[in-house]
Amino acid sequence: MSRTIKGSCFCGAVEVEVTGDPEAMGYCHCASCRSWSAGPVNAFTLFRNENVRVTKGEQHLGHYRKTDRSDRQFCTLCGGHVMTYHPHWGLMDVYAATIPDQEFVPVIHVNYAETVLPMKDGLPKMKDFPSEMGGSGERLAE
């Protein structure tokens, strides 16, 4: 039986459930994620889209699409960021802070060429994305 973890937006009006294990966890350093998250880095937790379900407050879920590659979703009541759907990968990034009971075990840094917060943690630092995700696959030095 797969485990299910619950989470919510900042005010709790929007609730989500994730089932099973994440496909990947890590940090994104791109300017878009930094701007959207209002932080120097974004902690991502990627699940297959079919393993993520809004269980409460779907009517309060707003969407913002800067590009066709990211459907950023937020609570229209509190403004809390909940998740981002990446249709080209079929993956939903449920922000690590949205699901605090999910142990966060990062394995990679993506878009590290854009970093404003160098991190020395021994994890691979990708210039953009791994080649299997459509990136260059180029690794940068720590």
Beta strands, then each sheet from edge to edge (+ up, - down):
strand 1: 4-8
strand 2: 15-19
strand 3: 24-28
strand 4: 42-48
strand 5: 52-56
strand 6: 61-67
strand 7: 70-75
strand 8: 81-86
strand 9: 91-94
strand 10: 108-110
strand 11: 125-126
strand 12: 139-140
sheet 1: 1+ 2- 5+
sheet 2: 6+ 7- 8+ 9- 4+ 3- 10-
sheet 3: 11+ 12-
end
